């Protein structure tokens, strides 16, 4: 049996054009000697070391795996000994090929298109874009100078030279505007308007929209119509946030108010992506998490938090042994009551699935809509 290689990833590419690019740009040139691999198949994550286990390293590289390449913005070594799950912050990675292929497929560049990429990372996706369009047509922006330098070296090994810029990608790169396509490799809780302003009418912006700030997000493909960009959601994802949009956890002051939930929080935890987007639209400045621990004791915890400069917070807990839904809230807003109301609104709409929702980004901010772009959930 032949060892795994670029042909294995080309099978995930989704189109003959991208398959050719996946073959032309071997992923192995963009992966460090030691890294952590997480597999889309659900197999356990594991550390890979090219010197100690070259076959295992190569198998992980040419699997559908996300490979962690930096933690704590480089202040902590990328080693198994230094890494602390839950405490060490992943800050750069090489995304799973199936996720890369999905975003590139939605990007759908034409020959000659000029592309702005936000988040160079290891340089692999910039290389894939360059293989399709030529390096002169690709500008890739990376906020971390050390990450950018390693990416440039990775690209040089293959003779690929896109325009690599060290800057905060939330501002785009106006020197090269207008662009035909904007390819975003990191999560955005709020889509920077600079990306819209720097894209020509009819151009596309494809990104992981991480409204919750952490955890899962949604892939959105936007088309620029002039002063705005509008488009629908296309499945879920999980990406690292733009560094400037990371929101530190803040202490919420004020007396706690205890009550009992009206809606079974398990219903909210099981609502899926459609409910997640409805909550994002109806409560645009609130992050909501609801997790059901069905594998152990059947407990559920839901948390709602008003984003900066918010002052409200809520938590609901369900324990089967107690048989009740305990709510604790702080701040001027009763956030869990608002979450319940939004959930019931979504139910009255017929519990629409994620595919019916879309996003508009304009000078006045971002707005989630249902079915039509003029049906904004925030009423604006």
C-alpha positions in Angstrom: 0.0 0.0 0.0 1.3 3.4 -0.9 2.0 5.8 1.9 -0.5 8.6 2.4 0.0 11.7 0.3 -1.5 14.6 -1.6 -3.9 12.4 -3.5 -5.6 11.5 -0.3 -6.4 15.2 0.3 -7.3 15.9 -3.3 -10.2 13.4 -2.8 -11.7 15.9 -0.3 -11.3 19.0 -2.6 -14.8 19.0 -4.0 -13.8 20.1 -7.6 -11.2 19.1 -10.2 -9.7 22.6 -10.0 -9.2 22.5 -6.2 -8.1 18.8 -6.4 -5.3 19.8 -8.7 -4.2 22.5 -6.3 -4.2 20.1 -3.4 -1.9 17.8 -5.4 0.4 20.7 -6.4 0.8 21.9 -2.8 1.7 19.0 -0.5 0.5 19.7 3.0 3.6 18.3 4.6 5.6 21.4 3.7 3.4 23.4 6.1 3.4 21.3 9.2 5.9 21.6 12.0 8.0 18.6 13.2 6.1 18.4 16.4 2.4 19.3 16.7 -1.0 18.1 17.9 -3.5 16.5 15.4 -7.2 16.4 15.9 -9.2 14.2 13.5 -12.6 15.0 11.8 -13.3 11.2 12.0 -13.6 11.6 15.8 -10.5 9.6 16.5 -8.7 10.8 19.6 -6.3 13.7 19.3 -2.6 12.9 19.4 0.8 14.5 19.4 2.8 13.8 16.3 6.7 13.9 16.0 8.4 13.6 12.6 11.7 12.5 14.1 10.3 9.9 16.5 7.5 8.5 14.3 7.8 9.7 10.7 5.1 7.3 9.4 2.6 8.4 12.1 3.5 12.1 11.4 2.8 11.6 7.7 -0.4 9.7 8.3 -1.8 12.5 10.4 -0.7 15.2 7.9 -2.5 13.5 5.1 -5.6 12.7 7.1 -8.6 15.0 7.5 -7.1 16.5 10.6 -6.7 20.0 12.1 -3.1 20.4 13.2 -2.4 22.8 16.1 0.8 24.8 15.3 0.9 27.4 18.0 -0.4 28.0 21.5 -0.7 31.1 23.7 0.4 33.3 20.8 3.8 31.6 20.9 4.6 32.3 24.6 4.2 28.5 25.5 6.2 25.9 23.7 4.2 23.6 21.4 5.0 20.4 23.3 3.0 17.7 25.0 4.7 18.5 28.3 3.8 22.3 28.1 0.3 21.9 26.8 -2.5 22.1 29.4 -6.0 21.3 28.0 -8.4 24.0 29.0 -5.6 26.4 30.2 -3.4 26.6 27.1 -5.0 28.8 24.4 -4.7 27.5 20.8 -3.6 30.4 18.7 -2.7 29.1 15.2 -3.4 25.9 13.3 -3.5 24.2 9.9 -7.2 23.5 9.4 -8.7 20.2 8.4 -8.6 19.7 4.6 -12.3 19.1 4.4 -13.0 22.5 6.2 -10.5 24.2 3.9 -12.1 22.7 0.8 -15.6 23.8 2.0 -14.5 27.4 2.4 -12.5 27.5 -0.9 -15.4 25.9 -2.7 -17.8 28.6 -1.5 -15.2 31.2 -2.4 -15.4 30.0 -6.0 -12.7 32.3 -7.6 -12.6 32.9 -11.3 -9.3 32.9 -13.2 -7.6 36.3 -12.7 -9.5 37.1 -9.5 -7.6 39.0 -6.8 -8.0 37.5 -3.4 -7.4 38.9 0.1 -6.8 36.2 2.7 -7.2 37.0 6.4 -5.0 34.8 8.5 -1.9 33.3 6.8 -1.3 30.7 9.4 1.1 28.1 8.1 0.7 29.4 4.5 -1.0 26.3 3.1 -4.2 28.0 2.1 -2.3 30.9 0.6 -0.4 28.4 -1.4 -3.6 26.6 -2.6 -5.0 30.0 -3.7 -1.7 30.8 -5.5 -1.8 27.5 -7.3 -5.2 28.4 -8.7 -4.7 32.1 -9.3 -1.0 32.9 -9.3 0.9 34.4 -6.3 0.6 37.9 -7.8 -3.2 37.7 -7.3 -3.1 36.7 -3.6 -2.5 39.0 -0.6 -2.4 37.2 2.7 -2.4 39.1 6.0 -1.1 37.7 9.3 -1.1 39.5 12.6 1.7 37.4 14.2 5.1 38.3 12.8 6.7 34.9 13.8 3.8 33.0 12.3 4.1 35.0 9.1 7.9 34.4 8.9 7.4 30.7 9.2 4.7 30.8 6.5 7.0 32.7 4.1 9.7 30.0 4.6 7.2 27.2 4.0 6.0 29.0 0.8 9.6 29.5 -0.4 10.3 25.8 -0.3 7.7 25.4 -3.0 8.7 28.5 -5.0 5.3 30.2 -4.2 5.3 33.9 -3.3 2.0 35.6 -2.6 2.1 39.1 -1.1 2.5 38.4 2.6 1.7 41.2 5.0 2.1 41.4 8.7 -0.9 43.4 10.0 -4.1 43.1 11.9 -6.4 41.4 9.4 -9.5 43.0 10.8 -8.5 46.1 8.8 -8.1 44.1 5.6 -5.3 45.5 3.4 -6.5 48.7 1.6 -3.3 49.0 -0.4 -4.4 46.1 -2.6 -8.1 46.9 -2.9 -10.5 46.3 -4.5 -10.5 42.5 -4.2 -12.7 40.0 -6.0 -12.7 37.6 -3.1 -11.9 37.7 0.6 -11.0 34.3 2.2 -11.0 34.3 6.0 -9.2 31.5 7.9 -10.1 32.6 11.4 -13.4 33.2 13.2 -15.1 36.6 13.4 -17.7 37.3 16.0 -18.4 40.6 14.3 -17.6 40.9 10.6 -15.3 43.9 10.1 -16.8 46.4 7.6 -13.3 47.0 6.1 -13.7 43.6 4.4 -16.9 44.8 2.7 -15.4 48.2 1.8 -12.4 46.6 0.1 -14.3 44.1 -2.0 -15.7 45.1 -5.4 -19.5 44.8 -6.0 -20.3 41.2 -6.9 -17.3 40.0 -5.0 -17.5 37.4 -2.3 -16.4 37.1 1.4 -16.3 33.6 2.9 -15.7 33.3 6.6 -16.3 31.3 9.8 -18.8 33.4 11.8 -18.3 32.8 15.5 -21.0 34.9 17.0 -20.7 33.1 20.3 -17.0 34.1 20.6 -15.9 30.6 21.3 -17.0 27.1 20.7 -18.9 26.4 17.4 -19.6 28.8 14.6 -21.3 28.9 11.2 -19.8 29.3 7.7 -21.2 32.2 5.8 -20.8 33.2 2.2 -21.5 36.9 1.6 -21.8 38.8 -1.7 -21.0 42.5 -1.8 -23.9 44.5 -3.3 -22.3 47.9 -2.8 -22.4 49.4 0.7 -23.5 46.0 2.1 -22.7 42.4 1.9 -25.4 39.7 2.1 -25.5 35.9 2.1 -26.6 32.7 3.7 -25.1 30.2 6.2 -23.6 27.0 5.0 -23.0 24.6 7.8 -21.2 24.7 11.1 -17.5 25.0 12.0 -15.1 25.9 14.8 -12.2 28.3 14.3 -9.9 30.5 16.4 -11.1 34.0 16.8 -9.5 37.1 15.3 -7.1 38.1 18.0 -8.6 41.6 18.3 -12.1 40.0 19.0 -11.1 37.8 21.8 -13.2 38.8 24.8 -11.7 38.1 28.2 -14.0 36.7 30.9 -15.1 39.5 33.2 -16.5 39.5 36.7 -20.1 40.5 36.8 -21.1 42.3 39.9 -24.4 42.7 41.6 -26.7 40.5 43.7 -27.7 37.1 42.5 -31.4 36.6 41.7 -32.6 33.0 42.0 -35.6 31.5 40.1 -36.8 28.5 38.3 -36.7 28.2 34.5 -40.0 28.0 32.6 -38.6 26.2 29.6 -36.8 22.9 30.0 -33.1 23.8 29.2 -32.7 20.5 27.5 -34.9 21.7 24.7 -32.6 24.7 24.2 -29.5 22.5 24.4 -30.9 20.3 21.6 -32.1 23.2 19.4 -29.3 22.9 17.0 -27.8 25.4 14.5 -31.2 26.9 13.6 -31.9 27.9 17.2 -28.3 29.2 17.6 -28.8 31.6 14.6 -32.2 32.7 15.9 -30.7 33.5 19.3 -27.9 35.4 17.5 -30.4 37.5 15.6 -32.9 38.1 18.4 -30.2 38.7 21.1 -27.4 40.2 19.1 -25.2 41.3 22.0 -25.6 38.1 24.0 -23.6 34.9 23.9 -25.6 31.7 24.8 -24.2 28.3 25.6 -26.2 25.2 26.5 -24.6 21.9 27.0 -26.2 18.6 27.9 -24.1 16.0 29.7 -26.0 13.0 28.5 -23.0 10.7 28.6 -22.8 10.8 32.4 -25.5 12.1 34.7 -27.9 13.8 32.3 -27.2 17.2 33.7 -27.6 20.4 31.7 -26.0 23.8 32.1 -26.9 26.9 30.1 -25.1 30.2 30.3 -26.1 33.6 28.8 -23.7 36.5 28.9 -23.9 40.0 27.6 -20.9 40.9 25.6 -18.7 43.9 26.4 -19.5 46.3 27.8 -22.3 44.3 29.1 -23.2 43.9 32.8 -25.6 41.0 32.8 -25.1 37.3 33.2 -27.3 34.2 33.7 -26.9 30.5 34.4 -29.4 27.6 34.5 -28.7 24.1 35.8 -30.8 21.0 35.6 -29.9 18.0 37.7 -32.1 14.8 37.2 -31.8 14.0 40.9 -33.4 17.4 41.8 -35.9 17.4 39.0 -36.0 21.2 38.7 -34.3 23.9 36.6 -32.4 26.4 38.8 -31.7 29.8 37.4 -29.2 32.4 38.8 -29.0 35.9 37.2 -27.0 39.0 37.7 -27.1 42.5 36.3 -29.9 44.7 35.0 -31.2 42.2 32.4 -32.9 38.9 33.1 -30.9 37.2 30.3 -32.2 33.7 30.8 -35.8 35.0 30.6 -34.8 36.6 27.3 -33.3 33.4 26.0 -36.5 31.5 26.8 -38.6 34.1 25.1 -36.3 33.9 22.0 -36.5 30.1 22.0 -40.3 30.2 22.1 -40.3 32.8 19.2 -38.2 30.4 17.2 -40.7 27.6 17.9 -43.6 29.8 16.8 -41.8 30.4 13.5 -41.8 26.6 13.0 -38.3 25.9 14.3 -36.6 27.0 11.0 -33.3 25.2 10.2 -30.0 27.1 9.8 -30.3 27.1 6.0 -33.1 29.6 6.1 -31.0 32.2 7.9 -28.6 34.7 6.5 -26.4 37.7 7.4 -26.1 41.2 6.2 -23.0 43.4 7.0 -23.2 47.1 6.4 -21.8 50.4 7.8 -24.3 50.1 10.7 -23.1 46.6 11.7 -24.2 43.0 11.1 -27.8 41.7 11.1 -29.2 38.1 11.0 -32.2 37.6 8.9 -34.8 34.8 8.2 -35.7 33.8 4.6 -35.2 37.3 3.2 -32.5 40.0 3.8 -35.2 42.5 4.6 -36.6 40.4 7.4 -33.9 41.3 10.0 -34.5 39.6 13.4 -33.2 42.6 15.4 -36.0 44.7 13.8 -33.5 47.3 12.3 
